[in-house]
Amino acid sequence: MKYLGYSFLISGLLVVAAWARAQSGPENLILAFTSLAPLDEAAEGHYEGWAIVDGAPVSTGVFNVNDGGMPVELGGGGIIDEFTASQDISQATSIKISIEPPGDADPAPSGLIILDGEVAAHQASLAVSVPDREVIETMTTGAFILATPSDNDVDPDNDDQGIWFLTMPGPAAGFQNLPDIGPHWIYEGWVVDVSHPDGPVPYSTGTFAMAEGADSDAAGCLGGGPPFPGQDFTAFHCDAVLDLDSGNYVAVLSIEPVPDTGSGPFQLKPLAGAIPTDALGMNNELQNQAAATFPTGVAFLSQVVATENASWGAMKVRYQ
C-alpha cells in the first residue's frame, strides 16, 4: 500500500491542507489534513475516521483524499462537506484515522491507524500513529554503501550496482536505534530512479523489521549477501541492472503497512538521500525527513463550532 509521492526530491515541501466542514451539532466533525496522500482504493483501500467514546470506536465515515488534498467520497465522488457520526461524539477522548482494506465490511477499525490524537478542549492534533514515532523523527541519519558482495566471484568490478544499509569498517548497521514498529508496519528499502521521463521509478531492496539481519529477499532472487538489509541489482540476480552512482538515484527508507498491496514506497518515508556519483568506497548518509514530510491533521468536534460560532475561515486560521 503505497503512494508515489516524491516530495523529498525537491527543496521545498508542498503542503496541501484538506478541510471538511461540519455544521453545529454533536454528531459532526471537522477534519483537516496536511500531506495526507490519496489511496488507490482498488489496491490499497480507503481512510476511515473514528471517535473513541467511552473506550469504544465510533465511525465518523469513510473517505479518500483527492490530488488537491480534499476529503472525497469513495469511487471518485464529490468533496465531503461534513462528517456525521451515527451517535453523539461530543465526549470523545481521541480521534483516529485508519486505513481500511478494499471492500471492507468490518464495523471495527483495522490495525492500520495512520493518524491519531487525544481530544482536549474539543479538538485533537493528529500525528502519525506508527510505534515510537518520536524515536523515528529524531534519528540523526541512516547510512549505506555501494557494493555487490553476492557476485564478487563472478564480477568483482560492479560494486556500483548494489546498495547495502551498513557502514564500514565493521560492518555495522546503517540504521542506529531503529525501533520495532510491528506488527502492523514494516520497513522497506528503496532506490528510486529520478531521471525517467515518465516520473520516478522505484526499485525495492526488500522489507525488514530490524537494522541487522537479512531482509525479505537477501541480495536478490539467488540470495546471498551480508546479514543486513540491501540488494545487488546485477545480472547475477533477477533484478534490473542499475548504475547506482550515475547521479540518477535516491535511496529511501519507507514505512509500509502490513499487508502491503502497493507497488511503490508508501507515503511514510522517514529517511532519504541522493546517491552521490562518488559513493563507491564511502559511507553515505540518508537524511531524516520524517518531521517535515509525515502527514498531520487536526480534528474539531463540531460543538466548538456551535459554542464559539466559529467561521469556516476561523477554522483554517486555527489550524494554520
C-alpha positions in Angstrom: 0.0 0.0 0.0 1.9 3.0 -1.2 1.7 6.4 -2.6 4.2 7.5 -5.2 4.8 11.0 -3.9 8.4 12.1 -4.1 8.3 15.4 -2.4 11.6 14.5 -0.7 13.3 15.2 -4.0 12.6 18.9 -4.1 13.9 21.5 -1.8 10.5 22.8 -0.6 7.7 20.7 0.8 4.5 21.2 -1.0 1.9 21.4 1.8 -1.7 20.7 0.9 -4.4 21.1 3.6 -7.6 19.1 3.4 -10.7 20.6 5.1 -14.1 19.1 5.8 -16.7 21.4 7.2 -19.1 20.4 10.0 -22.4 22.1 10.9 -23.3 22.6 14.5 -24.3 19.5 16.5 -22.6 16.8 18.5 -22.5 14.2 15.7 -20.4 16.2 13.3 -16.7 16.6 12.9 -14.2 18.9 11.2 -11.1 17.2 9.9 -8.1 18.9 8.4 -5.0 17.2 6.9 -1.6 18.2 5.7 0.4 15.9 3.4 -2.1 13.0 3.6 -1.8 11.2 0.3 -4.6 9.7 -1.9 -5.0 5.9 -1.7 -5.6 3.6 -4.6 -8.9 2.3 -3.5 -8.8 -0.9 -5.5 -5.3 -1.9 -4.3 -4.8 0.0 -1.0 -8.3 0.6 0.4 -9.6 3.9 1.9 -9.5 6.0 5.0 -12.0 6.0 7.9 -12.4 8.3 10.8 -13.1 7.1 14.3 -14.1 8.9 17.5 -13.3 7.0 20.7 -16.2 7.4 23.1 -16.2 5.5 26.5 -13.3 3.4 25.1 -15.2 2.2 22.0 -14.7 3.4 18.4 -17.5 5.2 16.6 -17.1 5.6 12.9 -17.3 9.2 11.6 -17.3 8.0 8.0 -15.1 6.7 5.1 -13.3 8.8 2.7 -10.3 9.3 0.4 -8.5 12.5 -0.5 -8.1 13.9 -4.0 -5.0 15.2 -5.6 -5.7 18.6 -4.1 -5.8 17.1 -0.6 -9.6 17.4 -0.1 -11.6 14.6 1.5 -13.8 13.0 -1.1 -16.4 10.2 -1.4 -15.1 6.8 -2.4 -15.1 5.9 -6.0 -14.1 9.4 -7.2 -17.1 11.1 -5.7 -17.5 14.7 -4.6 -15.8 16.6 -1.9 -17.2 15.7 1.6 -18.5 18.9 3.3 -19.1 17.2 6.7 -18.5 14.0 8.6 -21.5 12.8 10.5 -21.2 10.0 13.1 -24.0 7.6 14.0 -24.1 8.7 17.6 -23.1 11.6 19.9 -19.3 12.0 19.8 -19.2 15.2 21.9 -17.5 13.2 24.7 -14.9 11.6 22.5 -11.4 11.2 24.2 -9.4 10.6 21.0 -9.8 10.7 17.2 -8.2 8.1 14.9 -7.8 7.8 11.1 -7.5 4.2 9.9 -6.6 2.6 6.6 -9.3 0.1 5.7 -8.8 -2.7 3.1 -10.7 -2.7 -0.2 -14.3 -3.9 0.2 -14.1 -3.6 3.9 -17.2 -4.8 5.7 -15.8 -5.0 9.2 -17.5 -2.4 11.5 -14.4 -2.2 13.7 -11.2 -0.2 12.8 -8.4 -2.1 11.2 -5.0 -2.3 12.9 -3.6 0.3 10.5 -4.1 3.6 12.3 -2.2 6.2 10.3 -3.1 9.2 12.4 -4.4 9.7 15.9 -4.6 12.3 18.7 -6.1 12.9 22.1 -9.1 15.3 22.4 -8.6 18.3 24.6 -11.0 21.3 24.6 -13.0 19.7 21.8 -10.1 19.3 19.4 -7.3 16.9 18.7 -3.9 17.3 16.9 -3.4 14.3 14.8 0.1 12.7 14.2 1.4 9.6 12.6 0.5 6.6 14.8 3.4 4.3 14.0 5.0 2.9 17.2 7.9 5.0 18.5 7.2 7.8 16.1 9.2 10.2 18.2 12.3 8.0 18.0 12.0 7.8 14.2 11.6 11.5 13.9 14.8 12.2 15.9 17.1 9.5 14.4 20.0 11.6 13.1 20.7 9.8 9.9 20.9 6.4 8.1 23.8 5.2 6.1 24.6 2.9 3.2 27.5 1.7 1.0 27.6 0.6 -2.6 28.8 -2.9 -3.1 27.8 -6.2 -4.7 29.0 -8.9 -2.3 26.8 -11.7 -3.6 28.5 -11.9 -7.0 32.1 -11.0 -6.3 33.3 -14.3 -7.6 31.5 -13.6 -10.9 32.2 -9.9 -11.3 34.5 -8.1 -8.8 34.2 -4.7 -10.6 30.5 -3.9 -10.4 30.1 -2.6 -6.9 28.2 0.4 -8.2 25.3 -1.9 -8.9 24.4 -2.8 -5.3 23.3 -0.9 -2.1 23.6 -2.1 1.5 22.4 -0.3 4.5 25.5 -0.7 6.6 28.7 1.1 7.4 32.4 0.1 7.1 34.7 -0.8 8.7 32.7 -3.3 10.5 30.3 -4.0 9.1 27.9 -2.2 11.4 24.2 -1.4 11.0 23.4 1.6 8.8 20.3 2.4 10.9 21.1 3.2 14.5 18.4 2.9 17.2 15.8 1.7 14.6 12.7 0.9 16.7 10.4 -2.1 16.3 7.3 -0.9 14.6 5.4 -4.2 14.1 3.1 -5.9 13.7 1.1 -3.6 11.5 4.0 -1.7 9.9 7.4 -2.8 8.5 10.4 -1.0 7.0 11.4 -1.2 3.3 14.5 0.0 1.5 14.3 1.6 -2.0 16.4 3.1 -4.7 14.4 5.5 -6.9 15.5 6.4 -10.5 14.6 10.1 -10.7 15.8 10.5 -14.3 13.0 8.6 -16.0 10.9 10.8 -18.4 7.6 9.4 -17.1 8.4 10.1 -13.5 10.3 8.5 -10.6 10.8 4.7 -10.9 11.2 2.8 -7.6 13.1 -0.4 -7.0 12.7 -2.3 -3.7 15.6 -3.6 -1.8 13.4 -5.7 0.5 11.4 -5.4 3.7 12.8 -5.8 7.2 11.9 -5.3 10.9 15.4 -4.8 12.3 18.6 -3.0 11.2 20.6 -6.2 11.4 19.9 -9.4 9.7 19.0 -10.2 6.1 15.8 -8.5 4.7 13.0 -10.3 2.9 14.9 -11.2 -0.3 18.6 -11.0 0.9 20.8 -9.9 -2.1 18.2 -10.8 -4.7 16.5 -13.9 -6.2 19.6 -16.1 -5.6 20.1 -14.9 -2.0 23.5 -14.2 -0.5 24.9 -11.0 0.8 25.8 -9.8 4.3 23.3 -10.0 7.2 22.0 -6.5 6.7 19.2 -5.0 4.5 20.3 -4.4 0.9 20.2 -5.5 -2.7 22.5 -6.4 -5.6 21.0 -5.1 -8.8 23.2 -7.1 -11.1 22.9 -9.5 -14.0 23.7 -12.3 -11.5 20.2 -11.8 -9.9 16.8 -11.5 -11.4 16.5 -7.7 -10.9 17.2 -4.9 -13.3 20.8 -3.9 -13.6 21.2 -0.4 -12.1 24.2 2.0 -12.2 23.6 3.5 -8.8 26.4 6.1 -8.8 25.2 7.7 -12.1 23.7 10.6 -10.2 20.2 9.5 -11.1 19.2 7.6 -7.9 17.9 8.4 -4.5 18.0 6.0 -1.6 14.9 5.8 0.6 13.7 4.1 3.8 10.0 3.8 3.9 7.5 2.5 6.5 5.0 0.2 4.8 1.6 -1.1 6.0 1.1 -4.9 6.7 -0.3 -6.3 4.4 1.4 -4.3 1.7 -0.5 -4.2 -1.5 1.1 -1.3 -3.4 3.9 -1.1 -6.0 6.0 1.8 -4.7 7.0 3.5 -1.5 4.2 4.3 0.9 3.7 7.9 2.0 5.8 7.5 5.2 9.4 8.0 4.2 11.5 8.9 7.3 14.9 8.8 5.6 16.1 9.7 2.1 19.2 10.9 0.3 20.7 11.2 -3.1 23.3 8.6 -4.1 26.4 10.7 -5.0 28.5 10.0 -8.0 31.5 9.3 -5.7 29.6 6.9 -3.4 31.9 4.0 -4.0 34.2 3.3 -1.1 32.3 5.7 1.2 29.7 5.6 4.0 26.9 7.6 2.5 24.2 9.4 4.6 20.4 9.3 4.5 18.9 12.5 5.9 16.0 12.4 8.4 12.9 14.0 6.8 10.2 12.4 9.0 9.1 15.6 10.9 9.0 17.6 7.6 7.1 15.1 5.5 4.9 12.9 7.7 1.2 13.7 7.4 -0.5 15.5 10.2 -4.0 16.7 10.9 -6.4 18.3 13.3 -9.9 17.3 14.4 -12.5 19.7 15.8 -15.7 18.4 17.4 -18.5 20.4 16.0 -19.6 21.5 19.4 -16.7 24.1 19.1 -18.5 25.5 16.0 -21.8 25.8 17.9 -20.5 27.3 21.1 -17.9 29.7 19.6 -19.9 30.5 16.4 -16.6 29.9 14.5 -16.5 30.7 10.8 -15.0 28.5 8.1 -12.1 31.0 7.8 -11.6 30.9 11.5 -11.2 27.2 11.5 -8.5 27.5 8.8 -6.6 30.1 10.9 -6.8 28.0 14.0 -5.2 25.0 12.2 -2.5 27.0 10.4 
